[in-house]
Amino acid sequence: MRETLAVFRREVKSLFVGPIPYIVIALFGGIACWYVIHTRIFFMVRQAKLDALFGFLPQLFAFFIPAIAMRAWSEEIRGETIEPLLTSPVRAWHAVLGKFLAGLVVVALCLVATGSLAVTTATLGDLDGGAVTAGYVGALLMGGAYLSVGLWLSSKTRNQIVAFLLGLVICFFWSMIENLSASAASGTFGALLADLSLSGRFRSIALGVFDLRDVVFFLSVTAFFLYLNVESIENRRNA
Amino acid sequence: MTNPTLVRRKSPVALSLLTTAALLGALVVLNVVLSRVVVRADLTEDRLYSLTDATRNVVGKLTDPCRVVVYWGEKIPGTAEPVRRHLRGLLEEYVAASDGRIVVQWPTMDENGTKDADEKGIPEAQFGVMDANERSIVKAHAGLAILYEDKAETIPNLVQMQEDESGFTLATDLEYQLTSRIHKLTRTSTTLVGLVTETTAPRFDFQSPRNRPTDNFMGLAQLLDETYGNGLRRSVDLEQPVAADLTVLVVLAPKEWNEKKAFHLEQFLLRGGKVLLLLNPMDWEALQGRTELKKSGLEDWLKSFGVEVAPGVVADYDPPAQCAAVLPTGDIRRYPSWIRLLAANLDGRNPALTGLGGVPMYFASSLVVDAKAQEAAGRTFTTLATTSDAAFVRQDLAGLTQFDGPEGKALGKQTMMVSLQGKFTSYWKGKPSPAEPPPPPADAAMGDAPPAPATPADAPMGDAPPAPATPADAAMGDAPAMTEAPAATEAPAMEGAPPAPPAMETDGAKGPEGEPGDPAKPAAPPARLDEGSGMLVVLGDADLVSDQFAGGSRDVTAGATMYINKLGGFALVPNLVGWLSGGDELLGLRARGSTDRKMDEISKEKAQTLQHVNVFGLPVLVFLLGLVVYFVRKHRS
């Protein structure tokens, strides 16, 4: 745990001295609020709900989270700073978990950047605090799943852009799988696709209901890709 | 021969693949196993996705098994999968709350399943699906049937489109639909509710020449039918005395009533009946110029109880208490003549009103209650609903369709719904009953007896022998005062008259389909009362439960579209009926989801400021913070 925290601190420090997280957080908050207010005629509809925001988050995450994750390992591989890490007593899963938690902090701050919308809504109307809390916690779970995918891809290449583009494609496809299940599949296969859909699972939580199945699904996806990430680092160490 | 170096190199990869596959398998198994376990935490403030106490109460009383068969078609798009999961979770809660007496089945929707759904009367629902190039429609069953003993009820469509059309969701009132149907199948109480409506003759149709007269409250009748089943009498005719077994009479938009109808209504009230009277002095059809404004005919009768309907239409100028209209320009304006009774202005102590959000009323009239008259008569009077403090009674109907403001108007709170409970004295006390025939002409008195009435229902009230106390009478605390009917008609009938059973009105003996009662068993009408105790609830609008205002939108004026929220009125009135009947287990369930979560209306300037603060405020701050960190670091280095 101490090793994980050490990696986490190091990652957060190195992240926040650079411009990327600030730009990502600012853009994320700005685009999310712009989408909800302008596209969904927020002040005309006057519903004290954040459904529009939560409906947009899967697509927004699919773009931003690969950007957050892309440099996590690629930068280390390219700058050959991964060698000291691999030869240090820190185990691979400590390093992976530390990087994951640091990325999750950025994801959380991205969500905080949309908080002004929640504050505005709560000021002007009777916002359902429970549903909004569920939505944000669900968003963090979904963000964690996306992030684990992005980190794994980042560990596979020394090129950040490649990691980003691969992450974008996979995350975007995963967020759209629900739509695919609507148009191309029905019955058992459609239900299976829908079950695998991150956005569908998140939509369910964003209604305000924490279902153990949804939570376990997100944690399973996250755990699996973090494991792939650990395997990838271990293979690099053994190579 | 195998190269040992290669094996050493290969084995970590093989091991890695093996462990990855094992982990994946374990996670899949975990998810599959958990897919059968329902553990949910409903974080919504109104517990929108958990069972209400009302439902737990109803299903907790089940004594026999109740089967719920869900017909979920194979062709239902995968986007509806979260809906299926929610439905499964909801039904699991029903199973748990019923202590296992509810059994849920999901039959395979093969040929047999589809046939079974068709036989149960569940139609295929349509689902819009976006393909790569075009929108197509798929049809599939998405309903359920509830089977209890040899009875069955169905919910034909469980899925609906989300408000923003981004996906599917469970029908918002699904819990109400499910619970009310289970309640209907299993109810044992004998509450009888009667509806009194004005019917219009149907247009002649060659294909259906036997069309029955229709009224404007079919939706409400259907809703009450879901609760009371065969305890509901849909078209009580007040030209005849009200059946003694009725508990509650709901009178909807009475128009030009004669004294006889008012008298029968009053007699029901005096016998301990509960009357829910929804007046509709300003109806939509008349205000559209399609019919004339008509009086109810009950004005003087109500006045004798200290209740008057103020002439004019109530307009409310408190924005949250107004319904909104979308103008052709896309702007939203508040329309003052479609008011909303806010939760804060409803009597919170009344179980029928708790949990209700805004109840809309369309061109409603206010009520003026003489409190002193109530006290003098020994009645309790309760104001159940008022407008906001910014209401105004508009006398000039010409300007009714204007989006005007409160300027120059004397604003104040208006009473919209009251209840009177206690002693009522007959409006006809000391007068001949309107149900009696006119006095016989002089020559008839000389010896030509009038022809005998064809049926007891046609018989004048005064000719009837005195009936013993009805069950309603027995329930009354005060002994009913028997009228002193004119001696000329009363004397011969009173002598040695055998006790008659409680009167059954002709229409009251009809089933829901309106078949006539058995003419071979005429029942004597009940004794006339001059005093009695009952309960009367009066509302100044009936449109709130009319079919015309059961959803959708209306153009009020200048192309402005008003969107109608069905939830308020269609929760309020069944709740009131349930409260009056004294045993509605579904109270509180109907209001579910009606909590209004509207944001305050703000000016365009303020909206723009807030837009800028949200879109640019925090992001710019974060960006500036990044710049500060960058320069500090640069400075240090």
Interface residues (C-beta under 8 A of the other chain):
Chain A: F16 V17 P19 P21 Y22 I23 I25 A26 L27 G29 G30 C33 W34 I37 H38 R40 F43 M44 R46 Q47 A48 K49 D51 A52 G55 A113 G115 S116 L117 T120 T121 L124 G125 D126 L127 D128 G129 G130 A131 T133 A134 E178 N179 L180 S181 A182 S183 A185 S186 G187 T188 F189 G190 A191 L192 L193 A194 D195 S197 G200 R201 R203 S204 L207 G208 V209 F210 D211 L212 R213 V216 F217 S220 A223 F224 Y227 L228 E231 E234 N235 N238
Chain B: P12 V13 S16 T19 T20 L23 L24 L27 L30 N31 L34 S35 V37 V38 V39 R40 A41 D42 L43 T44 E45 D46 L48 Y49 E74 K75 I76 P77 G78 T79 A80 E81 P82 R84 R85 H86 G89 V129 M130 D131 A132 V138 A140 D164 S166 G167 G330 I332 T595 D596 R597 K598 M599 D600 E601 I602 A607 L610 Q611 V613 N614 V615 F616 G617 L618 P619 V620 V622 F623 L625 G626 L627 V629 Y630 R633
